[in-house]
Amino acid sequence: DITIANEVRVTDRRYYLPFAITNTGGRIARTVQVVAELHFPGIDDEVAEQQIDFLSGHERKQGSFVFTHNPLEGDLMVRVASYRLP
């Protein structure tokens, strides 16, 4: 399960969007690849990726995606792209 914050932090003209990921299953997941795709009409899409090395069952970890445009103003899609089982 992925939760995205409703606010961003701006530093050096970059937008930092916090997120949290929770392993809702009981099994360990390794190399969890999380992808955020940001779309604005008329400009190239931005893609931000995070890799979580290890996520125990029911564990929660946090991170941030970094964009050059405000992700709260565009069409944002966040998903788990892949993971490995031990």
Rosetta silent file (secondary structure, phi, psi, omega in degrees, C-alpha in Angstrom):
SEQUENCE: DITIANEVRVTDRRYYLPFAITNTGGRIARTVQVVAELHFPGIDDEVAEQQIDFLSGHERKQGSFVFTHNPLEGDLMVRVASYRLP
SCORE:     score description
SCORE:     0.000 S_00000001
   1 L     0.000  131.720 -179.624    0.000    0.000    0.000 S_00000001
   2 E  -115.957  131.572  176.805    1.406    3.428   -0.984 S_00000001
   3 E  -117.147  131.035 -179.833    0.356    6.691    0.652 S_00000001
   4 E  -108.015  137.982  178.461    1.254   10.052   -0.904 S_00000001
   5 L   -69.402  156.070  178.178    1.463   13.280    1.135 S_00000001
   6 L   -94.713   12.276  177.987   -0.857   16.173    0.313 S_00000001
   7 L  -143.841  154.120  178.949    1.975   18.708    0.462 S_00000001
   8 L  -120.090  158.230  173.862    5.368   19.128   -1.144 S_00000001
   9 E  -110.206  133.770 -178.902    8.616   20.682    0.002 S_00000001
  10 E  -110.162  125.254  177.678   10.388   22.945   -2.492 S_00000001
  11 E  -141.790  128.413  178.963   14.182   23.247   -2.417 S_00000001
  12 L    50.508   44.077  178.431   16.397   24.577   -5.223 S_00000001
  13 L    61.508   24.901  174.439   13.445   24.558   -7.644 S_00000001
  14 E  -117.315  143.338 -179.181   12.818   20.844   -7.002 S_00000001
  15 E  -105.037  120.170 -179.058    9.573   19.466   -5.574 S_00000001
  16 E  -103.140  114.941 -177.217    9.942   16.759   -2.927 S_00000001
  17 E  -107.439  108.186  179.929    6.809   14.651   -2.525 S_00000001
  18 E   -68.457  147.697  175.100    6.856   12.416    0.590 S_00000001
  19 E  -144.197  162.094  173.247    5.391    8.942    0.411 S_00000001
  20 E  -133.016  140.495  177.087    5.053    5.903    2.655 S_00000001
  21 E  -122.138  135.890  179.853    4.900    2.291    1.555 S_00000001
  22 E  -124.638  130.566  174.409    3.508   -0.505    3.700 S_00000001
  23 L   -81.281  102.324 -176.234    3.888   -4.202    3.048 S_00000001
  24 L   -80.269   -7.050  177.584    0.320   -5.306    3.753 S_00000001
  25 L   -93.071  174.553 -179.257    1.224   -8.967    3.336 S_00000001
  26 L   -93.973   -3.220 -177.137    2.910  -11.237    5.800 S_00000001
  27 L  -100.849  153.411  176.278    5.877  -12.119    3.584 S_00000001
  28 L   -71.023  139.519  173.649    9.185  -10.303    3.170 S_00000001
  29 E  -119.745  136.418  178.423    9.642   -8.331   -0.069 S_00000001
  30 E  -116.688  153.807  175.611   13.061   -7.446   -1.449 S_00000001
  31 E    48.613   56.236  179.596   14.084   -4.902   -4.054 S_00000001
  32 E   -79.694  119.256 -178.709   10.683   -3.186   -4.126 S_00000001
  33 E  -100.765  118.038  179.808   10.615   -0.791   -7.076 S_00000001
  34 E  -112.033  129.639 -176.212    8.181    2.139   -6.675 S_00000001
  35 E  -121.214  134.704  174.267    7.496    4.390   -9.680 S_00000001
  36 E  -119.479  124.448 -179.927    5.779    7.794   -9.779 S_00000001
  37 E  -114.475  126.721 -177.332    4.752    9.167  -13.175 S_00000001
  38 E  -115.589  125.596 -178.154    3.783   12.833  -13.479 S_00000001
  39 E  -120.366  131.852  169.307    1.912   14.109  -16.530 S_00000001
  40 L  -126.290  135.722  177.652    1.195   17.672  -17.622 S_00000001
  41 L   -58.855  135.194  173.657   -0.412   18.381  -21.018 S_00000001
  42 L    85.564   -4.465  176.559    2.062   19.706  -23.544 S_00000001
  43 L  -130.885  161.519  179.743    5.302   18.792  -21.704 S_00000001
  44 L   -63.345  142.436  176.407    7.308   15.599  -21.303 S_00000001
  45 L   -66.402  149.331  173.716    6.224   13.279  -18.517 S_00000001
  46 E  -106.539  140.849  176.975    8.448   13.041  -15.459 S_00000001
  47 E  -126.142  128.632  176.090    9.253    9.711  -13.887 S_00000001
  48 E  -120.669  140.907 -177.782   10.660    9.326  -10.379 S_00000001
  49 E  -130.604  148.495  173.857   11.701    5.970   -8.954 S_00000001
  50 E  -133.800  144.946  175.222   12.567    4.622   -5.531 S_00000001
  51 E  -121.202  124.159  176.657   13.952    1.243   -4.595 S_00000001
  52 E  -101.471  116.295 -174.463   13.281   -0.227   -1.169 S_00000001
  53 E   -66.147  -37.784 -172.061   15.863   -2.942   -0.510 S_00000001
  54 E  -150.045  129.400  179.562   13.954   -4.822    2.182 S_00000001
  55 E  -138.996  106.214  179.457   10.376   -4.618    3.446 S_00000001
  56 L   -67.354  165.184  175.304    9.219   -7.060    6.130 S_00000001
  57 L   -59.383  128.779  179.572    5.627   -8.174    6.397 S_00000001
  58 L    67.500   10.578  177.308    3.497   -5.264    7.687 S_00000001
  59 L   -81.515  150.281  179.035    6.558   -2.960    7.770 S_00000001
  60 E  -122.854  132.932  175.233    6.250    0.696    6.713 S_00000001
  61 E  -129.798  157.070 -177.374    9.022    2.801    5.154 S_00000001
  62 E  -123.451  156.858  177.096    9.092    6.409    3.975 S_00000001
  63 E  -164.661 -169.389  177.122   10.810    8.331    1.212 S_00000001
  64 E  -141.007  143.378  169.040   10.337   11.178   -1.253 S_00000001
  65 E   -94.714  145.853 -178.234    9.956   11.468   -4.994 S_00000001
  66 E  -118.113  127.786 -178.674   11.740   14.443   -6.590 S_00000001
  67 E  -129.565  160.879  174.140   10.233   16.351   -9.522 S_00000001
  68 L   -93.478  -12.606  175.237   10.984   19.537  -11.456 S_00000001
  69 L  -120.008  157.289 -178.331    7.241   20.413  -11.612 S_00000001
  70 L   -69.025  113.481 -177.083    4.724   20.513   -8.774 S_00000001
  71 L   -68.832  -16.955  178.783    3.254   16.989   -8.573 S_00000001
  72 L   -79.782   -9.201 -179.090    0.136   18.267   -6.805 S_00000001
  73 L  -105.210   -7.816 -179.442   -0.821   20.254   -9.921 S_00000001
  74 L  -112.416 -173.226  175.009   -0.441   17.488  -12.533 S_00000001
  75 E   -89.791  115.011 -175.001   -1.769   13.995  -13.108 S_00000001
  76 E  -113.411  131.302  174.138    0.222   11.709  -10.807 S_00000001
  77 E  -124.963  126.014  178.894    0.247    7.914  -10.883 S_00000001
  78 E  -121.104  134.755 -178.087    2.214    5.971   -8.254 S_00000001
  79 E  -153.146  158.212  169.946    2.611    2.202   -8.330 S_00000001
  80 E   -83.988  120.637 -177.125    4.767   -0.688   -7.249 S_00000001
  81 E   -86.806  -34.926 -179.332    6.520   -1.787  -10.431 S_00000001
  82 E  -167.943  164.207  173.316    8.194   -4.925   -9.104 S_00000001
  83 E  -161.159  163.607  177.146    9.513   -6.805   -6.072 S_00000001
  84 E  -118.463  146.035  171.144   11.295  -10.048   -5.245 S_00000001
  85 L   -94.677  147.643 -178.489   10.419  -12.688   -2.719 S_00000001
  86 L   -67.533    0.000    0.000   13.313  -14.096   -0.672 S_00000001
